């Protein structure tokens, strides 16, 4: 079992992200552009991933279609050294419970992982390590229905490191984890905790521990009810 430290239920863990309610989140990288996502708009009205160059010109890299490729990309965008982009959608995908997607340097989108049922529902922000692994949380779903902390490898397979109970460890994660130089992860929850109003949590080096619950890019959990 993953060792968890609930720091202080009323504490605030400051995670600096460029976010807005209706415009998703932006990524400022070493690349000469800013990348972000919008929750709606685009060709089909279900959001886009876009690029703004140094001159302020916007290019839409992908418009979400609202079904297999996802919809509502309301979290951050992360990039690798080759310029590929990664993000999540809150809904859509194979089970209508959200996706992790990749957009390559040519603008082609592919789905790395489909969420659903006891393997998480509605993923949020992503964290990427130097090995190309992705870490994140889901708002809901998982074995206890209160969300999960997960890790995915570059192929989209991975493991659940922690299933939130909605109790002292919290539930409903509004932002993704952050990571320190020792490999510990930190995050916040909206609900649960000592007083029921959320918690700040530290996971002790979860990347080095085994998990009994695997996540597969081809998993077949029941679908979430459609829109």
Secondary structure, 3 states (H helix, E strand, C coil): CCCEEECCCCCCCCCCCCEECCCEEEEECCCCEEEEEECCECCCCECEEEEEECCCCEEEEEECCCCCCCECCCCCCEECCCCCEEEEECECCCCCCCEEEEECCCCCEEEEEECCHHHCEEEEEEEECCCCCEEEEEEEECCCCECEEEEECCCCCEEEEEECCCCCCCECCCCCCEECCCCCEEEEECEECCCCECEEEEECCHHHCCCCCEECCCCCCCCCCCC
